[in-house]
Amino acid sequence: MHRLFLAAFAATAGLLCATPTQAAEPSKTGGPAAGGYPDKPITLLIPYPPGGSADMLARPLGAALQKKWNQPVVLEYKPGAGGAIASAQLARARPDGYTLLMVLAAHAINPSLYPSLPYDTRRDFAPVSLVATLPMLVSAPLSTPANNIPELIAYARNHPGKLSFASAGNGNTSHLAAEMFKHRTGTDMLHVPYKGSGPAVVALLGGEVSLMFDSISTSLPQVQSGKLKALAVTGDQRSPLLPNVPTVAEAVPGFIVNGWYGILAPAATPPAILDALSTAIAAAISTPDLKAQLNSYGYETVGSTPAAFADHINKELDTWKQAVDVSGAKLN
């Protein structure tokens, strides 16, 4: 059974302000973790521009950790190359727990997508925690001649090449999700890549393309406003935000696509620091206020151990190699 875990990293505006925000003033209460860590500001690298789904998670998480530790958590945006630029910076950072990186599914895609990377994905990083998952939403303009997945499959089979799907770029998760859908359903649809999720959604709203696999956190407002229609969600169960919208798996058994977000540290970071970080993250995202806030955006909070996140990444590397092979996507 294929289980794809996709991270939609859309950059459309809506739920959060897209202005880069440095850490707020430290809390007047609380203190450093056991052992004296942290005793100075922590930098959290974000591999995409402000305003996307990674930023929407990183901001409230960083604020919660900052309050707990009484130390600033500074968000530093390093977009480009599907997250590879930020990953390369982390690989070169000191392994002291003061430089961290939020990664998405693209972290597991890049080794199969690029012929070479300036780091080794398995060797150069220390997993900290799987923070949250986020399903995708299959959305379409009102003019698309399908209102659900069975109708979409039937129309695509009867009209090969007639339907088109937008993506945020070649090799992007929005691209690979649709390619795997085509592979699983035996359908033929035209891929139309854009330079980012924002332009892709604009094209979708304008009826230039027939559908898109996009982050639920960024597509939801367009569906709720009636500008787009929701054909399905890609998680293993229906989203509480769209309880009447079925999952893709109800029509295509086993097709489960969840975005994921996790925190990495440089390799050789001391285990005690990794454990302190993972414990703090799990505690932060389980607080009622933060959990409710993230759930309202569509995230399902996790908060794993470093070992569990390492296992997750290893499985994702294998899963995404299959997805890239099916799509034929390659980047230089």
ZATIDREN-681810 format. One line per 3 residues: for each residue x, y, z of C-alpha. Coordinates in steps of 0.02 Angstrom, whole numbers. Layout:
<nodes>
X:Y:Z  ... $
</nodes>
This chain:
<nodes>
0:0:0  72:164:-52  76:295:85 $
144:459:22  179:592:149  177:758:58 $
215:925:120  131:1064:38  235:1219:53 $
121:1344:-29  165:1527:-17  -7:1602:-42 $
-61:1732:85  -210:1712:197  -191:1638:368 $
-32:1725:423  52:1887:381  191:1858:255 $
309:1984:333  466:1901:406  458:1905:594 $
606:1890:709  582:1824:884  477:1924:1004 $
545:1987:1168  592:1844:1285  465:1791:1414 $
488:1858:1590  449:1688:1661  520:1515:1639 $
703:1473:1611  828:1365:1519  810:1178:1503 $
901:1057:1618  1090:1061:1597  1093:1246:1552 $
1028:1224:1375  979:1341:1298  1069:1491:1370 $
1069:1599:1213  957:1628:1060  913:1483:945 $
903:1505:757  769:1404:667  801:1397:480 $
645:1396:369  676:1329:193  535:1425:109 $
477:1607:103  367:1682:238  180:1652:225 $
181:1468:176  132:1314:273  305:1294:353 $
299:1473:416  122:1450:481  185:1310:592 $
355:1381:637  294:1548:703  178:1485:842 $
297:1341:883  445:1460:897  344:1577:1008 $
295:1434:1123  474:1372:1140  535:1548:1169 $
412:1569:1312  464:1403:1388  651:1435:1378 $
656:1623:1406  771:1631:1254  733:1705:1082 $
693:1584:941  739:1678:782  660:1623:617 $
784:1638:474  712:1612:299  827:1523:175 $
718:1478:23  780:1396:-135  814:1229:-219 $
669:1142:-133  745:1170:37  921:1113:-10 $
998:1284:23  937:1285:203  987:1103:226 $
1164:1140:166  1177:1282:291  1122:1169:434 $
1246:1035:382  1387:1164:405  1322:1230:572 $
1400:1193:741  1317:1040:822  1273:1132:982 $
1083:1143:969  1080:1329:928  1047:1309:741 $
899:1203:691  800:1175:530  617:1142:494 $
605:1015:353  461:956:245  438:807:131 $
550:893:2  695:847:116  661:664:73 $
627:702:-111  785:799:-152  909:653:-148 $
811:570:-290  772:731:-382  945:812:-391 $
1097:724:-465  1203:790:-321  1178:886:-159 $
1305:979:-51  1264:865:95  1220:685:135 $
1037:672:188  1063:520:301  1234:565:371 $
1239:753:399  1085:781:508  1019:730:678 $
829:708:681  744:795:828  555:777:810 $
416:748:685  310:899:733  152:885:629 $
68:815:474  -44:906:351  -153:828:215 $
-171:900:41  -332:956:-39  -379:913:-218 $
-463:1074:-273  -531:1130:-441  -613:1279:-526 $
-803:1274:-531  -791:1241:-719  -698:1076:-702 $
-814:935:-761  -796:831:-603  -858:854:-425 $
-771:707:-342  -631:582:-371  -734:446:-461 $
-800:577:-582  -624:646:-606  -554:474:-645 $
-695:434:-766  -678:598:-859  -488:586:-869 $
-497:408:-937  -628:455:-1067  -537:615:-1117 $
-349:578:-1110  -245:736:-1095  -396:849:-1083 $
-376:888:-899  -225:984:-832  -155:1000:-658 $
-54:1143:-585  98:1123:-475  217:1238:-383 $
357:1176:-494  438:1020:-566  477:895:-429 $
372:990:-304  260:886:-192  106:957:-280 $
180:889:-442  229:718:-374  63:690:-285 $
-31:713:-448  92:603:-543  68:463:-418 $
-120:487:-432  -107:469:-621  -1:313:-599 $
-121:233:-476  -278:273:-577  -215:247:-753 $
-262:423:-805  -179:548:-922  -176:730:-867 $
-62:872:-923  60:944:-796  74:1134:-794 $
214:1192:-677  219:1367:-602  352:1461:-505 $
278:1430:-334  111:1388:-260  48:1567:-265 $
50:1582:-455  -19:1405:-470  -170:1447:-362 $
-199:1607:-461  -202:1502:-620  -323:1382:-537 $
-438:1524:-486  -432:1590:-664  -481:1422:-739 $
-316:1404:-832  -295:1228:-761  -417:1092:-709 $
-359:1047:-534  -219:1051:-408  -154:949:-262 $
-118:1087:-136  -94:1112:50  -260:1113:141 $
-199:1258:247  -182:1371:94  -323:1305:-16 $
-457:1300:118  -500:1486:114  -531:1477:-74 $
-647:1329:-50  -738:1408:96  -767:1567:-4 $
-841:1466:-148  -705:1514:-272  -644:1334:-288 $
-727:1166:-259  -652:1027:-155  -646:856:-238 $
-558:763:-97  -431:770:43  -278:658:38 $
-261:604:219  -308:437:294  -471:511:359 $
-586:656:320  -530:825:382  -629:901:526 $
-617:1064:429  -709:987:280  -809:842:354 $
-918:820:199  -771:806:80  -716:624:54 $
-537:561:53  -452:507:-107  -428:337:-26 $
-617:310:-23  -607:297:-213  -424:244:-232 $
-385:126:-87  -214:154:-10  -183:325:-85 $
-141:425:71  -44:586:57  4:683:212 $
123:827:219  245:822:363  351:946:458 $
497:906:570  648:981:656  829:933:620 $
993:977:705  1168:956:634  1246:783:647 $
1348:755:806  1230:861:911  1238:785:1087 $
1095:663:1123  1050:757:1283  1015:914:1181 $
913:816:1052  810:740:1192  784:910:1275 $
726:984:1109  607:842:1066  532:844:1241 $
506:1032:1234  426:1023:1060  307:884:1112 $
255:981:1266  229:1142:1168  118:1070:1032 $
13:972:1156  -41:1128:1252  -227:1159:1219 $
-208:1333:1145  -69:1292:1022  -145:1125:975 $
-312:1208:939  -228:1345:836  -133:1220:729 $
-284:1107:709  -383:1256:644  -256:1271:502 $
-271:1085:462  -113:1020:549  -116:862:652 $
13:881:790  132:736:826  287:773:930 $
396:618:910  559:558:983  721:580:883 $
725:393:846  547:391:781  581:539:667 $
740:457:601  638:303:556  507:412:472 $
638:500:364  717:335:311  548:269:253 $
510:432:164  674:425:67  621:257:-5 $
441:312:-38  491:470:-129  619:382:-236 $
474:282:-307  372:441:-335  514:529:-425 $
547:375:-533  363:368:-583  359:554:-626 $
523:554:-721  563:722:-640  746:774:-627 $
824:941:-583  1001:1005:-608 $
</nodes>
